[in-house]
Structure formats: structure tokens, C-alpha cells
Amino acid sequence: MQALGAVADAMSKATTIVGAMVGIIRNTIRDIVAEVIGACISKALQALTVVLIPKVAAEIAILVSKTSSKILNLLKRLFEAIKRMGVLTRQCDAILAQIGQASRNTLRLEAFRLQSVGESTRSWSGYRQAVSTIGQGHTAVHGPVGQVIENTARGAGQSNTAQNTGQAGDTLRGDNPAPKPIELPL
């Protein structure tokens, strides 16, 4: 639940940031266009004197060209920023996929456990069948024992899992503090 909350928070921040960027760019472009329109009106008034028409037309063309360049640069920067936010979104998507898989695996394990409860009877064979069913559930979710050992060894080499195992055991003593929130790589 903490991971889902962190992903939702990251998406909320990303949406707010992109919205602010779009708003700033929109206002900037509106101001630039208003400035150009004002300049064009001013130039049109100057052009009322017939002698200045060619000069005014050239100045308006230059002004429109410069303004188009400014607007295109702003839009380019906006699209680059949105592209960078897309990377964040893909990271959140990957995290959500992992959370979804973990949730599905938990449901699969629970299904095997519930089945084992139905299979267990007061006899030794019922108990053995229930334990076998739970084992099948673990194999279905995590893979065969050899694969689990191999994945654990790989994971321990990539992180400090072995150290954390001892640390987790230490937290079981004392007043049993609340777990620390999960930090996502955002």
C-alpha cells in the first residue's frame, strides 16, 4: 500500500509539474502574440503614410519571423520537459507492474492455502496432502527450489539482502517499531 501511495504521489507531482509547464508556456505564447499584434497595429498606423509601406512590411515580416522562432523554441523546451516526465511515468509504470505481480502472486498463494485447508483431514495423509498443496503453491509462484536459491543468490549479490536479514531480526526485539516506508527510485 505504501508503494502504491508513493507511485500515486509521484504521478500527482508529475501531473502538477506538466500542468504548470503548459500553463507557463501558454501564457508566454499569449503574451508574445499580443506583443506582435500590438506591433503590427502600430506598424499599420505607420503604413498609413504611403511612403513607409515597404519598410513597414519588411519590419512586420522580421517581427513575425523572430516571434515564430521564440514560440518554436518555447514549444521545443516544453516537449523536451514532457519527454523527461515520460521517463518518470515509465518508471512508475514498471513499479506498478511489479506491485501488480506481487499482488497476483499473493492471491495465488492464498488460493493454494485455502485448497490445503479443504484437503486437510484429521489423518496423517490429509496433513501430507495439505503440505504438498502448499508446496505446489510456492513452486507455482516462486519457481522450483533450485531457481529460488539461484535468484536469491543473484539478488544478494546486487543488494545488501544478507545484511538486511540480520537487521530485520534485530527489529523483532524490543518494542517492535513500525516498518519504515518504502523508498521508490523516483
C-alpha positions as CSV (number, residue, x, y, z in Angstrom):
1,M,0.0,0.0,0.0
2,Q,2.9,2.4,0.8
3,A,4.4,1.7,-2.7
4,L,1.1,2.4,-4.4
5,G,0.8,5.6,-2.4
6,A,4.3,6.7,-3.4
7,V,3.5,6.0,-7.0
8,A,0.3,7.9,-6.8
9,D,2.1,10.8,-5.2
10,A,4.8,10.8,-7.9
11,M,2.1,10.8,-10.6
12,S,0.3,13.6,-8.9
13,K,3.5,15.7,-8.7
14,A,4.3,14.9,-12.4
15,T,0.8,15.9,-13.5
16,T,1.1,19.2,-11.5
17,I,4.5,19.9,-12.9
18,V,3.4,19.3,-16.5
19,G,0.3,21.3,-16.0
20,A,2.3,24.2,-14.6
21,M,4.8,24.0,-17.5
22,V,2.0,24.0,-20.1
23,G,0.3,27.0,-18.3
24,I,3.6,29.0,-18.3
25,I,4.2,28.3,-22.0
26,R,0.6,29.1,-22.9
27,N,0.8,32.4,-21.1
28,T,4.2,33.2,-22.6
29,I,3.0,32.5,-26.1
30,R,-0.2,34.5,-25.5
31,D,2.0,37.5,-24.3
32,I,4.3,37.1,-27.3
33,V,1.3,37.0,-29.8
34,A,-0.3,40.0,-28.1
35,E,3.0,41.9,-28.4
36,V,3.3,41.0,-32.1
37,I,-0.3,42.1,-32.7
38,G,0.3,45.4,-31.0
39,A,3.4,45.9,-33.0
40,C,1.6,45.1,-36.2
41,I,-1.2,47.6,-35.4
42,S,1.4,50.2,-34.7
43,K,3.2,49.4,-38.0
44,A,-0.1,49.5,-39.8
45,L,-0.7,53.0,-38.5
46,Q,2.8,54.0,-39.7
47,A,1.9,52.5,-43.1
48,L,-0.9,54.9,-43.5
49,T,1.7,57.2,-44.9
50,V,2.1,55.5,-48.2
51,V,5.8,56.2,-48.3
52,L,6.6,53.8,-45.4
53,I,4.6,50.8,-46.7
54,P,7.6,48.8,-47.9
55,K,9.6,49.5,-44.8
56,V,6.7,48.5,-42.5
57,A,6.0,45.3,-44.5
58,A,9.7,44.3,-44.0
59,E,9.6,45.1,-40.3
60,I,6.5,43.1,-39.8
61,A,7.9,40.1,-41.6
62,I,11.1,40.3,-39.5
63,L,9.0,40.6,-36.3
64,V,6.8,37.6,-37.2
65,S,9.9,35.6,-38.1
66,K,11.5,36.4,-34.7
67,T,8.3,35.7,-32.9
68,S,7.8,32.3,-34.6
69,S,11.3,31.4,-33.6
70,K,10.7,32.3,-30.0
71,I,7.4,30.3,-29.9
72,L,9.0,27.3,-31.6
73,N,11.9,27.3,-29.0
74,L,9.4,27.5,-26.2
75,L,7.4,24.6,-27.6
76,K,10.6,22.6,-28.1
77,R,11.6,23.1,-24.5
78,L,8.1,22.2,-23.3
79,F,8.1,18.9,-25.4
80,E,11.6,18.1,-24.0
81,A,10.4,18.6,-20.5
82,I,7.3,16.4,-21.1
83,K,9.6,13.8,-22.6
84,R,11.6,13.8,-19.4
85,M,8.4,13.4,-17.4
86,G,7.6,10.4,-19.6
87,V,10.7,8.7,-18.2
88,L,9.3,9.2,-14.7
89,T,5.9,7.8,-15.9
90,R,7.5,4.7,-17.3
91,Q,9.4,4.2,-14.1
92,C,6.1,4.4,-12.2
93,D,4.5,2.0,-14.7
94,A,7.3,-0.5,-14.0
95,I,6.8,-0.2,-10.3
96,L,3.1,-0.7,-10.7
97,A,3.7,-3.8,-12.8
98,Q,5.9,-5.2,-10.0
99,I,3.2,-4.4,-7.4
100,G,0.5,-6.0,-9.5
101,Q,2.6,-9.2,-10.0
102,A,3.2,-9.3,-6.2
103,S,-0.5,-9.0,-5.6
104,R,-1.4,-11.7,-8.1
105,N,1.3,-14.0,-6.5
106,T,-0.2,-13.4,-3.1
107,L,-3.7,-14.3,-4.3
108,R,-2.3,-17.5,-6.0
109,L,-0.6,-18.5,-2.7
110,E,-3.8,-17.8,-0.8
111,A,-5.8,-20.0,-3.2
112,F,-3.4,-22.9,-2.6
113,R,-3.6,-22.4,1.1
114,L,-7.4,-22.4,1.1
115,Q,-7.3,-25.5,-1.0
116,S,-5.0,-27.1,1.5
117,V,-7.4,-26.3,4.3
118,G,-10.1,-28.2,2.5
119,E,-7.8,-31.2,1.9
120,S,-6.5,-31.5,5.4
121,T,-8.3,-34.0,7.5
122,R,-7.6,-35.4,10.9
123,S,-5.4,-38.1,9.4
124,W,-1.8,-38.1,8.5
125,S,-2.4,-38.5,4.8
126,G,-4.7,-35.4,4.8
127,Y,-2.0,-33.4,6.5
128,R,0.6,-34.6,4.0
129,Q,-1.7,-33.7,1.1
130,A,-2.2,-30.2,2.6
131,V,1.5,-29.6,3.0
132,S,2.1,-30.8,-0.6
133,T,-0.6,-28.4,-1.9
134,I,1.1,-25.5,-0.1
135,G,4.4,-26.6,-1.6
136,Q,2.9,-26.6,-5.0
137,G,1.6,-23.1,-4.4
138,H,5.1,-21.9,-3.5
139,T,6.5,-23.6,-6.6
140,A,3.8,-22.1,-8.8
141,V,4.6,-18.6,-7.5
142,H,8.3,-18.6,-6.9
143,G,9.5,-21.5,-9.1
144,P,11.4,-24.7,-8.2
145,V,13.7,-24.6,-5.1
146,G,16.8,-24.5,-7.3
147,Q,15.6,-21.5,-9.1
148,V,14.6,-19.7,-5.8
149,I,18.1,-20.4,-4.4
150,E,19.7,-19.1,-7.6
151,N,17.5,-15.9,-7.7
152,T,18.2,-15.3,-4.1
153,A,22.0,-15.6,-4.6
154,R,21.8,-13.2,-7.6
155,G,19.7,-10.7,-5.6
156,A,22.0,-10.9,-2.6
157,G,24.9,-10.0,-4.9
158,Q,23.0,-7.0,-6.2
159,S,21.9,-5.7,-2.9
160,N,22.6,-6.0,0.8
161,T,19.9,-8.5,1.4
162,A,22.1,-10.7,3.6
163,Q,22.9,-7.8,5.9
164,N,19.2,-6.7,6.0
165,T,18.2,-10.2,7.1
166,G,20.2,-9.8,10.3
167,Q,18.9,-6.3,10.8
168,A,15.3,-7.4,10.4
169,G,15.9,-10.0,13.1
170,D,17.1,-7.2,15.4
171,T,13.9,-5.3,15.0
172,L,11.9,-8.1,16.4
173,R,13.3,-7.4,19.8
174,G,12.2,-4.5,22.0
175,D,9.1,-2.5,21.3
176,N,8.9,-3.7,17.7
177,P,9.0,-0.3,15.8
178,A,6.8,0.4,12.9
179,P,8.2,-0.5,9.5
180,K,10.0,2.2,7.5
181,P,8.2,3.5,4.4
182,I,9.3,2.0,1.1
183,E,11.5,4.4,-0.9
184,L,11.0,4.3,-4.6
185,P,13.7,5.1,-7.2
186,L,11.9,8.2,-8.4
